[in-house]
């Protein structure tokens, strides 16, 4: 029996008829050729979130981001310029192609503050705005117009303090791409939540399979039941999981979920440590005392449910944003490095603690996150291996897994569109080649 | 680092005075359940008093003994899952999965 009202069509999935209800094929997660197209069609074409503006506190603050998902070796420098704007450049020197910004190991990300970027190789210098400002022994060169040899820019826009880049110069503006789901949560006090814990993992699964794991909570009562007493676990499994609300605004989607454990209805449900620190999987139970949490933007807890606990957004392709009722948020990113490998990143953002009690409550939330991420990560490797056998090709998805169905459909749409355009491009090329050949033979 | 006199009973556990998560996690994995149980049994009942003691100072400006106490409490949080939930040092069903902390506020 449904605990929460579903749309008139009878299910969330049928509310979006383009999704269908048929079993789903995950060949998109085991086929290396599919990943090659995903790189071109998705990771080189859509807006990718690569962090927060707090990482760039002052003029000259910069960090680098490795983006193998968009192509082997892709690397970007993100910098705060003199006028306060954030800019992004390809991390390559215009002289002979050395990677411009790196420390001991060229493939490792780095960050810092500088007045200008200086290449390690021959000391060519670039301003924070990317202009080539200095060439070592310039008179040895041949009439170089330095204004033509600045760093290669990458499109970069900021939404609510989240920095996005896009490798496609023709892409629509960021706010337009993010659409109404993002519009609805503008004004949430993200900028007040600057106490950050970040985790990183290399996971042996396709990037979409890990998103699948985190856009459904249907698994939570089962996979994570070992933290409860046997009696509590049985109760939770029997109750199962249902979201309050789903909203798909393609290519993005969100779900709004009831509160669970912040604070738990019954204190016996949680560990003694959780009871002392009043914190746990759902974060600290007490809401911090800051502006902006009393009256939430309309897109946060969109149904205004009193039992609301989390809103979980997936901004396509790989950026998840979870806003938790007790006043904190977390982000997930999934960066494919192979068809069966990806880099998973998670950051938890809290309002800075005012005392030891608040600090330890946040510590417990961060520690708890890692315990569960380890279970989730391991399950995913098992899934990847078995899907890879192709023994089974059609997999069932329930109504609470609608965001999985949506993600694989949207991904397929991007890939198919790119392939179709590619076929067209190929046809055009063949046609003009044939014409050339014909002209050649008649000449 | 010596602890304040009223917390002298925690001095046998000073090896848990670890400032960063990677150190605390490594210590958890290299400890026996009996060692973690002894630490938990001694420190968990004192947690409220430790918090009350540390809350007399600003978090940004803790005296050395309070910092040590906070590190011990952070380690206590770290062992709470093995002791209270998993009954083992490692996360169950986590196999070869590895998650690395790359950024944290350090006290």
Interface residues (C-beta under 8 A of the other chain):
Chain A: X195 X196 X197 X198 X199 X200 X201 X202 X203 X223 X226 X227 X271 X272 X273 X276 X277 X347 X353 X354 X355 X356 X357 X359 X360 X363 X364 X366 X367 X368 X370 X371 X373 X374 X375 X377 X378 X379 X381
Chain B: X21 X44 X47 X48 X50 X51 X54 X55 X59 X70 X73 X74 X76 X77 X78 X80 X81 X84 X85 X86 X91 X92 X93 X94 X95 X96 X97 X98 X99 X100 X101 X102 X103 X104 X105 X107
